[in-house]
Amino acid sequence: MLKRRGALLSTAALSLALGLGFGPVSAEPLSDAIALAYQTNPTLQAQRAQQRALDETFVQARTALRPTVDATASVTYQRDDAPDFAGVDLNDDGDFDDMFEQPPNSNITEAEVGSVGLSLSQTLYSGGRISHGIRAARSAVLRGRENLRDIEQQVLSNVIQAYMDVRRDIEILRIRSENIGVLQRQLEEASARFEVGEITRTDVAQAEARLAQARSDLSNAQAQLTLSRAAYAATVGQTPTDLEPPPPLPNLPSEFEQALDTALEFNPNLGAAVFNQDVAEANVARARAAYRPSVSLSSTYGSSDDLDGFDLTQQNSLNARVGVSVPLFTGGLNRSQVAEALEQANAAQAQVEGARRDVLRSVSSAYAQVTSSTAQLEASREQVRAARIAAEGVRQEAQVGLRTTLDVLNQELELRNAEVNLASAERNQYVAQALLLAAMGRLSGRDLAVDAPIYDPSANFDRVRNRGGLPWDPVVEAIDRIGAPPVRETPDQPDAPVDAALKPSEIVRTAPQ
């Protein structure tokens, strides 16, 4: 534990040193940061593990199609202690009074019996409870994949935001550092001109005040950069070094309608709501199937004998039974369970509509942010261009006595503020674009982490889905569907294969019969 803690502290110290500029640095592209987070982020890794656990629920649901076989073994000790009234005299009257005056003889028998056996049970028909349970498990797996996509988008959004935050803060720190040098020269020039009587002591004090403020701004910029680096390290998994300019994001829409149509097709929250509704509808049908009869086959084979000279070939027995069970009265349990499932299905249907409205809201907000940030970026660039020209002009005019020291200082301040605003605008536009892609459901590691191995949740499912399967599984499932309660058809019921591409709009168009 101490060695591990020491290693962690050494790694943290090295990361801090690199983050503060002590040591070698190398350019790091955004794709590398995304690839590293895509493979190592603990939140994403945990969600993938949860999805693999969810895959097992589908395997468990299909086990109801298969027989269960149990082996039993037991040893029974039995003792009988019965009174023996042989030889007891009765009264002349023929009653049993003397029986209680003379103790009866004891007749004790003991036996030790061992038994072994095998039992088999196979459900042949459950009225649809098994088949609807399998459908609910399948839709739950698909819902889990959509939730995994949502977590992936959140992680990638955080990586992009952390990456752009560090780039912005590095640029702001550079601006603040340059401002220190410019104001230092301004103070030196003001002091020299004051010595020769060209300006007053007030001009020198103004330059000193601006320099003090600039140093305070530099300290704040350094602190903010440290915070951004820490957030980056927590999200990506390593401390940032020299970050390259980010590449253009793919799949950006040109119009709002295009963004909304894409979101209605790919948004993971909407997809999860759609699959959740199908889970609820399958549970309704499964609850109604409790009114249907069930048919099962059971068989036992065993042997028993006295432990003294135990012989498996003695007293063998074989029993086979086909049973039909029809529920006649459950005290209102079945009716209550159906009512509960129906209300849960109603809630799931309302959640689908709520998810659609959230998609509209999130896409509208994100698209507006992109539009606004793009306009702000263009304005900031124009502001920086004009401020640089104005600052150079004011400096030249001050040299010939047309401008005061305060005019120069104010124009320098305006230029630095414009440059800071430009750095923030560049960050804001890129982050807004990433959030728009996330709202559309198109922010994925497949598109952004080009060189990273892509995690495919269907690979684990394909590996485990048929675990323990038997040749007659499809036959039992087909029989179980006969006469089963139908799943209530709604425009939002998915009927896609469990390994299909997750596109809610396609699922909506293929309601099951």
Secondary structure, DSSP 8 states (H G I E B T S, - for coil): -HHHHHHHHHHHHHHHHHHTT-S---EE-HHHHHHHHHHH-HHHHHHHHHHHHHHHHHHHHHGGGS-EEEEEEEEEEEEEEEEE-TT----TTS-SGGGGTS--EEEEEEEEEEEEEEEEEEEEE-TTHHHHHHHHHHHHHHHHHHHHHHHHHHHHHHHHHHHHHHHHHHHHHHHHHHHHHHHHHHHHHHHHHHHTTSS-HHHHHHHHHHHHHHHHHHHHHHHHHHHHHHHHHHHHSS---EE------TT--SSHHHHHHHHHHH-HHHHHHHHHHHHHHHHHHHHHGGGS-EEEEEEEEEEEEESTT--TTSSEEEEEEEEEE-----TTHHHHHHHHHHHHHHHHHHHHHHHHHHHHHHHHHHHHHHHHHHHHHHHHHHHHHHHHHHHHHHHHHHHTTSS-HHHHHHHHHHHHHHHHHHHHHHHHHHHHHHHHHHHHT---HHHH-TTS----HHHHHHHHTTTT--TTHHHHHHHHHTT-------TT-----TTS---HHHHHT----
